[in-house]
C-alpha cells in the first residue's frame, strides 16, 4: 500500500476472503462459491462438493443444509444444494444422500434422517420410502 516501498516485506498481506496476484494496489474479494481461508492468498479456492460460499469475500464455506446435498464444487448459495429424494437422507455437507437401511424409511424428499417402520410394518431392502404391512398371521 502506498508508493516508494523499499522491500517486499513492506507490502501488506491480503486479508482472509481476499486475494492478490501481485503488482496490484488493492486486494480483490473472492466471488460467491469461492473462498480464501487465510491472509496472504494469491488465489481463491472453490468451495468443496457439499459446501457453498455465500456472497463475496468468504473466508469459509458452509455445509449444504440437512436433507440436501451438493453435486459440484463452487456452489454459491444453499439453493444450489439439491434435495434428497424419498428413501434417502442427508445430515448436511455431503456430496450424495444415503439410502435408508432395511426397516427404516424416508417418505418425502429433503429428509435429514430415516424413521423406523412402526410395529406391524416392515421395510424391504435399502432406500424405502414406505413401510409394508406384515402378512396376515404375523406382526
C-alpha positions in Angstrom: 0.0 0.0 0.0 1.4 3.3 -0.9 4.3 4.2 -3.1 8.1 4.1 -2.5 8.2 0.8 -0.8 11.8 -0.4 -0.4 11.4 -4.2 0.1 8.7 -6.9 -0.5 8.5 -7.1 3.3 6.9 -3.6 3.2 3.9 -5.0 1.2 0.7 -5.7 3.1 -0.9 -9.1 3.1 -4.4 -9.6 1.8 -6.9 -10.5 4.5 -8.9 -13.7 4.6 -11.7 -13.6 1.9 -9.5 -11.6 -0.5 -6.5 -12.3 -2.8 -4.0 -10.6 -5.0 -2.0 -12.0 -7.9 0.7 -9.4 -7.2 1.5 -6.0 -8.6 -1.9 -4.5 -7.7 -2.7 -1.6 -5.4 -5.5 -3.5 -3.6 -6.8 -7.0 -2.9 -9.8 -8.4 -4.7 -12.8 -10.1 -3.0 -13.4 -13.8 -3.6 -16.6 -14.3 -5.5 -19.6 -16.3 -4.2 -18.7 -20.0 -4.2 -15.0 -19.3 -3.7 -13.0 -18.6 -0.5 -9.6 -17.7 0.8 -9.2 -19.0 4.4 -6.1 -17.2 5.4 -4.3 -14.0 4.9 -1.8 -13.6 2.0 -3.7 -15.6 -0.6 -2.8 -15.3 -4.3 -6.0 -17.0 -5.4 -9.4 -18.1 -4.1 -10.4 -21.8 -4.0 -13.8 -23.2 -4.9 -15.9 -24.5 -2.1 -15.7 -28.3 -1.9 -18.5 -30.6 -3.0 -21.3 -30.5 -0.4 -20.4 -27.0 0.6 -21.3 -23.5 -0.7 -19.9 -20.0 -0.2 -22.3 -17.1 0.2 -21.6 -13.6 -1.1 -18.2 -12.2 -1.9 -15.3 -12.1 0.4 -15.9 -15.5 2.0 -13.1 -16.9 4.2 -15.0 -20.2 4.8 -17.7 -22.3 3.1 -21.0 -23.5 4.7 -22.4 -27.0 4.6 -25.4 -27.8 2.4 -28.3 -28.0 4.9 -29.6 -31.3 6.3 -31.8 -33.1 3.8 -29.8 -31.7 0.8 -26.5 -32.4 -0.9 -24.1 -30.7 -3.3 -23.0 -32.3 -6.5 -20.2 -30.0 -7.6 -17.6 -27.6 -6.2 -18.0 -23.8 -6.2 -21.8 -23.7 -5.2 -22.7 -20.1 -4.4 -26.0 -20.4 -2.4 -27.8 -23.0 -0.3 -30.4 -23.0 -3.0 -27.8 -24.7 -5.2 -27.9 -27.7 -2.9 -30.3 -30.4 -4.2 -33.0 -32.1 -2.1 -32.6 -35.8 -1.1 -35.2 -38.0 -2.8 -37.7 -40.1 -0.9 -35.9 -43.2 0.6 -32.7 -41.2 1.2 -31.4 -38.7 3.7 -28.5 -36.4 4.5 -27.4 -34.7 7.6 -25.8 -31.9 5.5 -22.5 -31.1 3.9 -22.4 -34.2 1.8 -21.9 -34.9 -1.9 -24.7 -37.5 -2.0 -27.6 -38.7 0.1 -27.5 -42.0 1.9 -30.1 -44.8 1.4 -32.3 -45.7 4.4 -31.4 -49.1 5.6 -33.9 -52.0 5.8 -36.5 -51.4 8.4 -36.3 -47.7 8.0 -37.9 -45.2 5.6 -38.0 -41.6 4.4 -41.4 -40.8 2.9 -40.7 -37.4 1.4 -37.9 -35.5 -0.2 -35.5 -33.5 1.9 -35.2 -35.9 4.8 -32.4 -35.4 7.3 -32.9 -38.8 8.9 -34.8 -42.1 8.3 -37.6 -43.2 10.5 -38.1 -46.8 11.8 -41.1 -48.7 10.5 -43.9 -48.9 13.1 -44.9 -52.2 14.8 -46.7 -54.4 12.3 -44.9 -52.9 9.4 -41.6 -53.6 7.7 -39.2 -52.0 5.2 -37.7 -54.2 2.5 -34.1 -53.5 1.4 -32.5 -50.1 1.4 -34.0 -46.9 0.1 -37.6 -47.5 1.3 -40.0 -44.5 1.1 -42.8 -46.5 2.7 -43.3 -49.5 5.0 -45.4 -52.5 4.1 -47.9 -54.3 6.4 -46.8 -57.6 7.8 -48.7 -60.5 6.2 -51.8 -61.9 7.9 -50.9 -64.1 10.8 -47.7 -62.1 11.6 -46.7 -58.9 13.3 
